[in-house]
Amino acid sequence: MPELPDIAVYLDALERRIQGAVLESVSFKSPFVLRSVMPPVSEAVGQRVKELRRVGKRIAIGLDNDVWLVLHLMIAGRLQWNSKRPAQATFVFDTGTLILTEAGTQHRASLHLTRDLEAFDPGGLEVLDATLAQFAAAVTRENHTLKRTLTDPRILSGIGNAYSDEILWAAQLSPIAQTHKLTAEEIGRLFGATRKCLVNWMERLRAETGDGFPTQVTAFRPEMAMHGKYGQPCPRCGQAVQRIRYAANETNYCVTCQTGGKLLADRGLSRLLGKDWPRSLEELETLKRT
């Protein structure tokens, strides 16, 4: 799912192309993409784009009659400019054509039209605009694991599965550490790692995209340290990256750098192995050999 750095780069590209442009038409391959009925799409057609915003992981296009087009790309949705690829939704502006594509069959990407943009804001803290004190208050307001806290849009805005792995590795903190047990030093380390990771990736993606339109938006990048790197060596210590799998997601982490040598239980495998679940890399290697 595109996260804060990816959405920021999309917005850069859109501002260069549709800021001040007139929306001439909107069409859909399937009506399922459109998740709202009021205001109707007809109220958006013929209007000029006056503002673009990021709302969490959503892209919001504001028109001059105060109607907002709110796009949520979800996992497989992507935006293309002047592309001939099959589209779930097509937005024709007087400056060019924006299309929403979506790989796979689930088709979870969505478009809402609204006059109440605040209704789509989960309320998470914008870390890049926050102080350390505001960040500390947000992450310790409830007691959750760090992985859940980083990815909860009601707590922090715009961070998902991919960048949370990178942030936790940079901060050298366990994904299952409880927020109420964090020390002031650990919170400071997490705050610094979160800001640095997001800024560095925004700069990297902006340099990669230049004046073009983002075409390689993905959660799996060769330059990442942890996310999608299961079994590969940790860039810091060289130990093999481990993972926790749950539903369709997985958390990648380093046993040496983040969990003090403790191998975290994978829900599926630990349920299968029970008491035989290895507690360290050494036990894991012994299990593999036997």
Phi, psi and omega per residue, in radians:
M1 nan 2.236 3.078
P2 -0.991 2.298 -3.109
E3 -1.980 -2.996 -2.984
L4 -0.828 -0.895 -3.135
P5 -1.061 -0.697 -3.134
D6 -1.183 -0.756 3.137
I7 -1.136 -0.674 3.127
A8 -1.061 -0.707 -3.139
V9 -1.250 -0.665 3.022
Y10 -1.004 -0.789 -3.117
L11 -1.124 -0.682 3.057
D12 -0.964 -0.850 -3.086
A13 -1.171 -0.672 3.141
L14 -1.197 -0.686 3.128
E15 -1.045 -0.665 3.141
R16 -1.218 -0.371 -3.011
R17 -1.900 -0.606 -3.030
I18 -2.146 -0.068 3.064
Q19 -1.053 2.125 -3.105
G20 1.447 -0.053 -3.127
A21 -1.430 2.745 3.106
V22 -1.685 2.295 3.071
L23 -1.425 1.943 -3.036
E24 -1.547 -0.575 3.131
S25 -2.822 2.735 3.053
V26 -2.354 2.323 3.105
S27 -2.450 2.759 -3.060
F28 -2.283 2.448 2.998
K29 -1.244 -0.666 3.119
S30 -2.380 2.409 3.122
P31 -1.166 -0.203 -3.129
F32 -1.100 -0.469 -3.126
V33 -1.103 -0.686 -3.109
L34 -1.440 2.057 -3.038
R35 -1.852 0.172 3.130
S36 -2.365 2.777 3.134
V37 -2.082 -0.330 3.120
M38 -2.321 2.250 -0.046
P39 -1.259 2.741 -3.138
P40 -1.240 2.774 3.137
V41 -1.020 -0.555 -3.118
S42 -1.012 -0.461 3.141
E43 -1.326 -0.266 3.098
A44 -1.547 -0.523 -3.074
V45 -1.197 2.339 -3.139
G46 1.554 -0.033 -3.122
Q47 -1.654 2.711 -3.115
R48 -1.712 2.479 3.119
V49 -1.319 2.141 -3.136
K50 -1.920 -0.298 -3.066
E51 -2.830 2.585 3.010
L52 -2.234 2.449 -3.129
R53 -2.446 2.717 2.904
R54 -1.737 2.258 3.051
V55 -2.105 1.654 -3.015
G56 1.131 -2.028 3.079
K57 -1.813 0.264 3.139
R58 -1.768 2.673 3.024
I59 -1.873 2.169 -3.102
A60 -2.014 2.185 3.136
I61 -1.920 1.961 -3.087
G62 -1.643 2.288 -3.125
L63 -1.792 2.869 -3.005
D64 -1.323 -0.035 3.006
N65 -1.814 0.316 3.085
D66 1.233 0.288 2.966
V67 -1.555 2.401 3.097
W68 -1.975 2.361 2.949
L69 -1.682 2.054 -3.062
V70 -1.963 1.957 -3.096
L71 -1.816 2.231 3.006
H72 -2.044 1.999 -3.037
L73 -1.370 -0.336 -3.099
M74 0.956 -2.547 -3.014
I75 -1.368 -0.788 -2.948
A76 -1.913 -0.036 3.141
G77 -1.317 2.473 3.105
R78 -2.503 2.704 3.094
L79 -1.828 2.503 3.109
Q80 -2.315 2.611 3.130
W81 -2.012 2.208 3.138
N82 0.890 0.743 -3.121
S83 -1.764 2.661 3.086
K84 -1.721 0.128 -3.109
R85 -1.193 2.680 3.083
P86 -1.024 2.321 -3.012
A87 -2.064 2.520 2.971
Q88 -1.376 -0.595 3.100
A89 -2.552 2.534 -3.113
T90 -2.248 2.253 -3.140
F91 -2.096 1.923 -3.114
V92 -1.671 2.055 3.056
F93 -1.848 2.904 3.109
D94 -1.303 -0.020 3.085
T95 -1.901 -0.118 -3.099
G96 2.657 -3.045 -3.039
T97 -2.099 2.224 3.058
L98 -1.805 2.285 3.104
I99 -2.173 2.600 3.029
L100 -1.817 2.051 3.069
T101 -1.878 2.787 3.105
E102 -2.656 2.100 3.114
A103 -1.350 2.799 3.085
G104 1.423 -2.932 -3.046
T105 -2.063 -0.116 -3.054
Q106 -1.316 -0.589 3.078
H107 0.878 1.178 -3.107
R108 -1.737 -0.214 3.107
A109 -1.065 2.618 -3.022
S110 -2.533 2.747 3.014
L111 -2.232 2.245 2.995
H112 -2.059 2.488 2.923
L113 -1.854 2.341 -3.063
T114 -2.694 2.766 2.936
R115 -1.877 -0.043 -3.125
D116 -2.068 1.397 -3.071
L117 -1.124 -0.562 -3.117
E118 -1.054 -0.433 3.140
A119 -1.142 -0.309 -3.113
F120 -1.733 0.030 3.140
D121 -1.622 1.984 -3.133
P122 -1.169 -0.276 3.063
G123 1.710 0.094 -3.133
G124 -1.143 2.643 -3.136
L125 -1.195 2.372 3.013
E126 -1.466 1.783 -2.987
V127 -1.080 -0.621 -3.091
L128 -1.251 -0.242 3.098
D129 -1.873 0.053 -2.978
A130 -1.786 2.756 2.988
T131 -1.553 2.926 3.074
L132 -1.050 -0.703 -3.138
A133 -1.105 -0.722 3.118
Q134 -1.152 -0.705 3.114
F135 -1.107 -0.816 -3.138
A136 -1.057 -0.723 3.129
A137 -1.123 -0.681 -3.112
A138 -1.177 -0.843 -3.030
V139 -1.323 -0.319 -3.140
T140 -1.856 0.089 -3.135
R141 -1.059 -0.677 3.063
E142 -2.212 2.795 3.135
N143 -1.717 1.873 3.103
H144 -2.398 3.025 2.990
T145 -1.214 2.748 3.131
L146 -1.094 -0.661 3.132
K147 -1.052 -0.815 -3.138
R148 -1.152 -0.718 -3.107
T149 -1.083 -0.798 -3.127
L150 -1.114 -0.570 -3.035
T151 -1.737 0.008 3.130
D152 -1.457 1.994 -3.076
P153 -1.174 -0.243 3.073
R154 -1.412 -0.266 -3.122
I155 -1.814 -0.928 3.128
L156 -2.251 2.480 -3.016
S157 -1.660 2.264 2.906
G158 1.545 0.038 -3.089
I159 -1.821 2.352 -3.134
G160 -2.225 -2.725 -3.015
N161 -1.105 -0.742 -3.051
A162 -1.191 -0.982 -3.046
Y163 -1.273 -0.404 3.055
S164 -1.147 -0.659 3.057
D165 -1.048 -0.774 -3.120
E166 -1.167 -0.709 -3.138
I167 -1.117 -0.815 -3.103
L168 -1.150 -0.624 3.080
W169 -1.162 -0.764 3.131
A170 -1.102 -0.645 3.140
A171 -1.434 -0.154 -3.103
Q172 0.987 0.868 3.136
L173 -2.197 2.569 -3.128
S174 -1.272 2.452 3.087
P175 -1.127 -0.360 -3.115
I176 -1.798 0.133 3.062
A177 -1.066 2.434 -3.137
Q178 -1.469 2.331 -3.048
T179 -1.118 -0.555 -3.137
H180 -1.279 -0.188 3.129
K181 -1.786 0.033 -3.136
L182 -1.253 2.455 3.029
T183 -1.433 2.895 3.091
A184 -1.047 -0.643 3.125
E185 -1.152 -0.706 3.135
E186 -1.184 -0.674 3.087
I187 -1.110 -0.731 3.092
G188 -1.084 -0.706 3.121
R189 -1.137 -0.713 3.129
L190 -1.155 -0.737 3.122
F191 -1.046 -0.849 3.138
G192 -1.105 -0.724 -3.130
A193 -1.173 -0.658 -3.137
T194 -1.120 -0.879 -3.131
R195 -1.093 -0.805 -3.102
K196 -1.114 -0.736 -3.126
C197 -1.104 -0.843 -3.105
L198 -1.128 -0.763 3.142
V199 -1.148 -0.795 -3.132
N200 -1.051 -0.718 -3.135
W201 -1.271 -0.598 3.049
M202 -1.085 -0.774 3.131
E203 -1.124 -0.711 3.135
R204 -1.110 -0.803 -3.110
L205 -1.211 -0.624 3.089
R206 -1.143 -0.724 3.106
A207 -1.133 -0.670 3.140
E208 -1.160 -0.663 -3.067
T209 -1.456 -0.633 -3.093
G210 1.051 -2.341 3.110
D211 -1.568 0.038 -3.137
G212 -1.394 -2.953 3.097
F213 -1.890 2.378 -3.103
P214 -1.010 2.187 -3.135
T215 -2.147 -0.157 -3.111
Q216 -2.106 0.894 3.136
V217 -1.408 1.994 -3.081
T218 -2.655 2.674 3.094
A219 -1.513 -0.073 -3.081
F220 -2.102 1.798 -3.087
R221 -2.100 2.432 -3.115
P222 -0.994 -0.528 -3.067
E223 -1.370 -0.171 -3.133
M224 -1.208 2.600 -3.113
A225 -1.480 -0.704 -3.005
M226 -2.092 -0.846 -2.944
H227 -1.131 2.182 -3.120
G228 1.323 0.246 -3.038
K229 -1.892 0.378 -3.113
Y230 -0.910 2.263 3.107
G231 1.498 -0.233 3.122
Q232 -1.559 2.797 -3.083
P233 -1.256 2.431 3.030
C234 -1.115 2.304 -3.127
P235 -1.104 -0.354 -3.088
R236 -1.589 -0.793 -3.022
C237 -2.061 -0.276 3.105
G238 1.582 -0.152 3.103
Q239 -1.231 2.660 -3.140
A240 -1.135 2.360 3.093
V241 -1.187 2.383 3.130
Q242 -1.875 3.066 -3.107
R243 -2.596 2.710 2.941
I244 -2.069 2.173 -3.133
R245 -1.812 2.417 3.081
Y246 -2.675 2.234 -3.076
A247 0.904 -2.230 -3.115
A248 -1.642 0.052 -3.079
N249 -1.929 2.880 2.980
E250 -2.547 2.622 3.061
T251 -1.867 2.248 3.102
N252 -1.829 2.429 -3.081
Y253 -2.707 2.902 3.097
C254 -1.905 2.170 -3.133
V255 -1.078 -0.736 -3.090
T256 -1.270 -0.795 -3.033
C257 -1.431 -0.414 -2.966
Q258 -2.116 -0.483 -3.016
T259 -2.145 0.300 3.074
G260 1.084 0.548 3.112
G261 1.553 -0.052 -3.102
K262 -1.544 2.252 3.082
L263 -1.452 2.100 -3.092
L264 -1.353 2.524 -3.067
A265 -1.284 2.187 2.978
D266 -1.410 2.251 -3.003
R267 -0.961 -0.843 -3.089
G268 -1.183 -0.898 -3.084
L269 -1.206 -0.683 -3.122
S270 -1.169 -0.569 3.070
R271 -1.156 -0.645 -3.133
L272 -1.254 -0.751 -3.047
L273 -1.521 -0.369 3.120
G274 0.989 -2.213 -3.097
K275 -1.136 -0.276 -3.131
D276 -1.457 -0.026 -3.141
W277 -1.057 2.211 -3.122
P278 -1.182 2.501 -3.112
R279 -1.778 -0.122 -3.127
S280 -2.564 2.949 3.090
L281 -1.104 -0.611 3.136
E282 -1.116 -0.775 3.103
E283 -1.137 -0.629 3.118
L284 -1.107 -0.782 3.134
E285 -1.121 -0.672 3.103
T286 -1.121 -0.719 3.113
L287 -1.084 -0.739 3.138
K288 -1.084 -0.674 -3.106
R289 -1.227 -0.469 -3.105
T290 -1.671 nan nan
